[in-house]
Structure formats: structure tokens, C-alpha cells
Amino acid sequence: MSKIRDELAEGRTFSFEFFPPKTDEAARALEKTISELQPLGPSFVSVTYGAGGSTRDRTRDIVIHIQRDTGITAMAHLTCIAHTRDQLASLLEEYRDAGIENILALAGDPPTDLDEYPHELEYALDLVELVKSVGDFSIGVAAHPELHPRSNGDRAHDRHHLAAKLNATDFGITQFFFEAQHYLRMVDELAALGCDKPVLPGIMPVTNAKQIQRFAAMAGAEFPAWLAERIYAVADEPDEVRKVGIAVATELSQELLDHGAPGLHFYTLNRSPATREIYANLGLSS
């Protein structure tokens, strides 16, 4: 097992993100995906955490299972909104005692089904302080190349806040985006603020046009007109949509690597084929 900060200090990392399955069938599908991606030798994998802790137990169980039973370094996502300090500390202690060494610290979204919930910690930086008090974790935070959805378009404030988060932690992982310019501009803006912590670009290939537009809206990412045009030109042919999505993701990944990105973080949606194809296109497969 290893800390992600050490992996990044040694060179580029290539990693995958999963989400907790809700059914037994989905759990079996995730196991299959993990087994198909394991031969690619990921630097680490991460497991998301639902709004308000809605996937708390499932996230914990999958993270511990991956690290214990597959030997792949696993990182747990953790959000602080709608949790008490004691709840978060207890979960962090479970991770520490299970040998989990990597945490992605997030503010998170409030639960949609509750009017009242704990407000003891509101921001990712609050959670970072708590994580540090529980154990020697390698800590990452989220980054939004096209600005955080709650930034109200205030670029200067957004970048200062992001720089503060990164300077308090080890690395960042971005929400997905479709044009390298957004990532490269963010990195330049952080450097101008004296922040040089590694930020891993998040890559999500378009394999379903309706789904990706919905996700993009949630993440605050622009769905560029040129990409929409390419997708809609073949919208009635799912296989062609997929081919376009993988080609575009490959081009984006190569451009990012050519400009010095410290690695790539793939949003797999719990499926392996697209990620495996991009890997092969980039010459990363062993």
C-alpha cells in the first residue's frame, strides 16, 4: 500500500474512480470492472461518497475490500456536510485502523430529503483539519477547472480558495472537463498564487450524450458546441457516439500529458471498456 503523495512525488499517476453499487447485480458488475482494470496497474482507485453520507457504509466497505483483497491502493471520498464531527472522526478511525492511507476531503452536497441536518463542518478545509487530527493520511481535494458551481463566476475568489485548499493538502483531482484550455488556465492561475501542488485532471469519455450533458450541468462543466455537433451527428448510432467519445477523450488526455499533467484520473462509471481503450490508444497498457 502507498500514499498518493508519494506516488506523485515519484512520477505520473493513472487512476480510476468508482461509485458504490446499490444492488447485488451492480456489485457483481463492479467486481468484474475492477478485475478488468487491475491488469492496467493503476496507481490508485477511488470510491465516491453520496450526498449527506447516503453511501457511507457501502463506500467504506468497498474501499476496504479493494485495498485488502486486490492489493490496489484505494482512496476513500469523504464529505463533511450533514455529518457531526464525531461521526466523521469515527469513520476516519475505521479507515486508519483498516490501513487506508488516502482520503479525498470534500464539502459535499446537502441531503435532498432532509430540512434539518448537522452543520458542524461546512467546508472542505474544515474536514482537512479533522482528517489530519485522526491520522497520517495523504489528503486530496476537488478542483473545478471551469470554477466551482457555487463560485458565482468570481474567478479570483475561486482560485484563491482552491489554492488555500491545495496548500493545506497533498494534491487535487478535477471534475471532468472537455477542453484542455480550462485545466491549463487553472494550473497557471494557481502557479501565479504560489501554489504548485499536483492537480490530476479528471477524464470522462462521452459514451451517452444525454447522460454526459446531465453530469456536465451538475459539475459545472461546459459541453462545448464542437463536441455536441460531433455527438449529435451520430446520435442515432450508439456505437458511433461511443467511438467519438473515446477519440475525444484520448485526444484530451494526450494533450494534457504533453503539457505536463501529473497524471490522469478516469471516471469509469463502474465500467471498464472505455478506459481500457483510451489506455491502449495512449500506449499506457502493459
C-alpha positions as CSV (number, residue, x, y, z in Angstrom):
1,M,0.0,0.0,0.0
2,S,1.2,3.5,-0.6
3,K,0.3,7.2,0.0
4,I,-0.8,9.0,-3.2
5,R,1.5,11.9,-2.3
6,D,4.5,9.5,-2.5
7,E,3.3,8.1,-5.8
8,L,3.0,11.7,-7.2
9,A,6.5,12.5,-5.9
10,E,7.9,9.6,-7.9
11,G,6.1,10.4,-11.2
12,R,2.8,10.4,-13.0
13,T,-0.2,8.5,-11.6
14,F,-3.0,6.9,-13.5
15,S,-6.1,6.2,-11.5
16,F,-9.8,5.2,-11.7
17,E,-12.9,6.2,-9.9
18,F,-15.9,4.0,-8.9
19,F,-19.1,4.6,-7.2
20,P,-20.8,2.3,-4.6
21,P,-23.3,-0.1,-6.3
22,K,-26.9,-0.2,-5.0
23,T,-27.8,-3.7,-5.9
24,D,-26.2,-7.2,-5.8
25,E,-26.2,-7.2,-9.6
26,A,-24.4,-3.9,-9.7
27,A,-21.9,-5.1,-7.1
28,R,-21.0,-8.1,-9.3
29,A,-20.6,-5.8,-12.3
30,L,-18.2,-3.6,-10.2
31,E,-16.2,-6.6,-9.2
32,K,-15.9,-7.5,-12.9
33,T,-14.8,-4.0,-13.8
34,I,-12.1,-4.0,-11.1
35,S,-10.8,-7.3,-12.3
36,E,-10.6,-6.0,-15.9
37,L,-8.9,-2.8,-14.9
38,Q,-6.4,-4.3,-12.4
39,P,-4.0,-5.5,-15.1
40,L,-3.5,-1.9,-16.2
41,G,-1.7,-1.4,-12.9
42,P,-3.5,1.7,-11.6
43,S,-1.6,3.9,-9.1
44,F,-4.8,4.0,-7.1
45,V,-8.5,3.9,-7.3
46,S,-11.1,6.0,-5.5
47,V,-14.7,5.4,-4.3
48,T,-17.2,8.2,-4.2
49,Y,-19.4,9.1,-1.2
50,G,-23.1,10.0,-1.6
51,A,-24.7,13.3,-0.5
52,G,-25.1,13.6,3.2
53,G,-23.4,10.2,3.8
54,S,-26.1,8.3,1.9
55,T,-23.5,5.7,0.8
56,R,-21.3,5.8,4.0
57,D,-21.3,2.1,4.8
58,R,-21.1,0.9,1.1
59,T,-18.2,3.3,0.4
60,R,-16.3,2.2,3.4
61,D,-16.9,-1.5,2.7
62,I,-15.8,-1.2,-0.9
63,V,-12.7,0.9,-0.2
64,I,-11.5,-1.6,2.5
65,H,-12.4,-4.6,0.3
66,I,-10.4,-3.2,-2.7
67,Q,-7.3,-2.5,-0.6
68,R,-7.4,-5.7,1.4
69,D,-8.4,-8.2,-1.3
70,T,-7.0,-6.8,-4.5
71,G,-3.8,-5.1,-3.4
72,I,-4.7,-1.9,-5.2
73,T,-4.2,1.3,-3.3
74,A,-7.7,2.7,-2.5
75,M,-8.8,6.2,-1.6
76,A,-12.0,7.0,0.1
77,H,-14.0,10.0,-0.7
78,L,-15.5,11.7,2.4
79,T,-17.8,14.7,2.6
80,C,-18.5,16.7,5.7
81,I,-21.9,18.4,5.1
82,A,-24.7,16.8,7.2
83,H,-22.2,15.0,9.5
84,T,-21.2,15.6,13.1
85,R,-17.6,15.9,13.9
86,D,-17.8,12.6,15.9
87,Q,-19.3,10.7,13.0
88,L,-16.6,11.8,10.7
89,A,-13.8,11.1,13.2
90,S,-15.3,7.6,13.8
91,L,-15.3,6.8,10.1
92,L,-11.7,8.1,9.7
93,E,-10.6,5.9,12.6
94,E,-12.1,2.9,10.9
95,Y,-10.2,3.8,7.7
96,R,-7.0,4.3,9.7
97,D,-7.3,1.0,11.5
98,A,-8.0,-0.8,8.3
99,G,-4.8,0.5,6.7
100,I,-6.5,3.1,4.4
101,E,-4.0,5.9,3.9
102,N,-5.7,8.2,1.4
103,I,-8.7,10.4,1.7
104,L,-10.4,12.8,-0.7
105,A,-11.8,15.6,1.5
106,L,-14.9,17.2,0.2
107,A,-17.6,19.6,1.4
108,G,-20.2,17.6,-0.4
109,D,-23.8,18.3,-1.2
110,P,-26.6,18.5,1.5
111,P,-29.1,15.7,1.6
112,T,-32.2,16.5,-0.6
113,D,-34.6,14.6,1.7
114,L,-33.8,16.5,5.0
115,D,-34.6,20.0,6.1
116,E,-32.5,19.8,9.3
117,Y,-29.1,18.3,9.5
118,P,-25.8,18.8,11.3
119,H,-23.7,21.9,10.4
120,E,-20.6,21.3,12.5
121,L,-18.3,21.3,9.4
122,E,-19.2,23.2,6.3
123,Y,-16.1,23.4,4.1
124,A,-13.5,21.0,2.8
125,L,-10.8,22.8,4.7
126,D,-12.7,22.1,7.9
127,L,-12.7,18.4,7.0
128,V,-9.0,18.5,6.1
129,E,-8.2,19.7,9.6
130,L,-10.1,16.8,11.1
131,V,-8.5,14.2,8.8
132,K,-5.1,15.4,9.9
133,S,-6.0,15.1,13.6
134,V,-7.0,11.5,13.2
135,G,-4.1,10.0,11.2
136,D,-1.2,10.5,8.8
137,F,-3.4,10.3,5.6
138,S,-2.4,11.6,2.2
139,I,-5.2,14.1,1.6
140,G,-6.6,15.3,-1.7
141,V,-9.3,17.9,-2.6
142,A,-11.6,18.6,-5.5
143,A,-10.8,21.2,-8.2
144,H,-13.1,22.8,-10.8
145,P,-11.2,23.9,-13.9
146,E,-14.2,25.9,-15.0
147,L,-14.8,27.3,-11.5
148,H,-16.8,25.8,-8.7
149,P,-20.6,25.9,-9.4
150,R,-21.1,27.9,-6.2
151,S,-18.4,30.5,-7.0
152,N,-21.0,32.7,-8.8
153,G,-18.4,33.3,-11.5
154,D,-15.9,35.0,-9.2
155,R,-12.7,33.6,-10.7
156,A,-10.3,35.4,-8.4
157,H,-12.1,34.2,-5.2
158,D,-12.5,30.7,-6.6
159,R,-8.8,30.4,-7.4
160,H,-7.6,31.8,-4.0
161,H,-9.9,29.4,-2.2
162,L,-8.6,26.4,-4.3
163,A,-5.0,27.5,-3.7
164,A,-5.7,27.5,0.0
165,K,-7.2,24.0,-0.1
166,L,-4.3,22.6,-2.1
167,N,-1.6,24.3,0.0
168,A,-3.2,22.6,3.1
169,T,-3.2,19.2,1.4
170,D,-1.2,17.0,-1.0
171,F,-3.0,17.0,-4.3
172,G,-6.2,17.8,-6.2
173,I,-8.4,15.9,-8.6
174,T,-10.5,17.9,-11.0
175,Q,-14.1,17.4,-12.1
176,F,-14.2,16.3,-15.6
177,F,-14.0,18.8,-18.5
178,F,-13.8,18.6,-22.3
179,E,-11.1,21.1,-23.3
180,A,-7.5,21.2,-22.1
181,Q,-7.5,25.0,-22.0
182,H,-9.6,25.1,-18.9
183,Y,-7.2,22.8,-17.0
184,L,-4.1,24.6,-18.2
185,R,-5.5,28.0,-17.3
186,M,-6.3,26.8,-13.8
187,V,-2.8,25.5,-13.3
188,D,-1.3,28.8,-14.5
189,E,-3.6,30.8,-12.2
190,L,-2.7,28.6,-9.2
191,A,1.0,29.0,-10.0
192,A,0.6,32.8,-10.1
193,L,-0.7,32.4,-6.5
194,G,2.4,30.4,-5.5
195,C,0.6,27.0,-5.5
196,D,2.3,24.2,-7.3
197,K,0.6,21.2,-5.7
198,P,-0.2,18.5,-8.3
199,V,-3.7,18.5,-9.7
200,L,-4.8,15.4,-11.5
201,P,-7.2,16.1,-14.5
202,G,-10.4,14.1,-14.4
203,I,-11.3,12.4,-17.7
204,M,-14.8,11.1,-18.6
205,P,-15.4,9.9,-22.2
206,V,-18.7,10.7,-23.7
207,T,-20.5,7.3,-24.3
208,N,-24.0,8.5,-23.8
209,A,-24.9,12.1,-24.9
210,K,-27.9,12.6,-22.6
211,Q,-26.1,11.3,-19.6
212,I,-22.9,13.3,-20.1
213,Q,-24.9,16.6,-20.5
214,R,-26.7,16.0,-17.2
215,F,-23.4,15.2,-15.5
216,A,-21.8,18.3,-17.0
217,A,-24.5,20.5,-15.7
218,M,-24.1,19.1,-12.2
219,A,-20.3,19.5,-12.3
220,G,-20.3,23.0,-13.8
221,A,-18.6,21.8,-16.9
222,E,-19.2,23.3,-20.4
223,F,-20.5,20.9,-23.0
224,P,-18.7,22.6,-26.0
225,A,-20.6,23.2,-29.2
226,W,-18.0,21.5,-31.3
227,L,-18.3,18.3,-29.2
228,A,-22.1,18.5,-29.3
229,E,-22.0,18.8,-33.1
230,R,-19.8,15.7,-33.4
231,I,-22.0,13.7,-31.0
232,Y,-25.4,14.8,-32.5
233,A,-24.2,14.0,-36.0
234,V,-24.2,10.3,-35.0
235,A,-26.8,10.4,-32.1
236,D,-28.9,7.7,-33.7
237,E,-25.9,5.3,-33.7
238,P,-24.8,4.4,-30.1
239,D,-21.6,2.7,-31.3
240,E,-20.6,5.8,-33.3
241,V,-21.3,8.0,-30.3
242,R,-19.0,5.8,-28.2
243,K,-16.3,5.9,-30.9
244,V,-16.4,9.7,-30.9
245,G,-16.3,9.9,-27.1
246,I,-13.3,7.7,-26.8
247,A,-11.4,9.5,-29.6
248,V,-12.1,12.9,-28.0
249,A,-11.1,11.7,-24.5
250,T,-7.9,10.2,-26.0
251,E,-7.0,13.5,-27.7
252,L,-7.7,15.4,-24.5
253,S,-5.6,13.0,-22.4
254,Q,-2.7,13.2,-24.8
255,E,-2.8,17.0,-24.9
256,L,-2.8,17.1,-21.1
257,L,0.1,14.7,-20.8
258,D,2.0,16.7,-23.5
259,H,1.6,19.8,-21.4
260,G,2.9,18.2,-18.2
261,A,-0.2,17.0,-16.3
262,P,0.9,14.9,-13.3
263,G,-1.3,12.0,-14.4
264,L,-4.9,11.2,-15.4
265,H,-7.9,10.2,-13.2
266,F,-10.6,8.3,-15.2
267,Y,-14.3,8.5,-14.2
268,T,-15.2,4.9,-15.1
269,L,-19.0,4.9,-14.2
270,N,-18.2,1.4,-13.0
271,R,-17.4,0.1,-16.5
272,S,-14.0,-0.8,-17.9
273,P,-14.2,-0.8,-21.8
274,A,-13.8,2.9,-22.5
275,T,-11.0,3.3,-20.0
276,R,-9.2,0.3,-21.4
277,E,-9.5,1.6,-24.9
278,I,-8.2,5.0,-24.0
279,Y,-5.3,3.4,-22.2
280,A,-4.4,1.4,-25.3
281,N,-4.7,4.5,-27.5
282,L,-2.3,6.3,-25.3
283,G,0.2,3.4,-25.2
284,L,-0.2,3.0,-21.5
285,S,-1.3,-0.6,-21.5
286,S,1.4,-3.0,-20.5
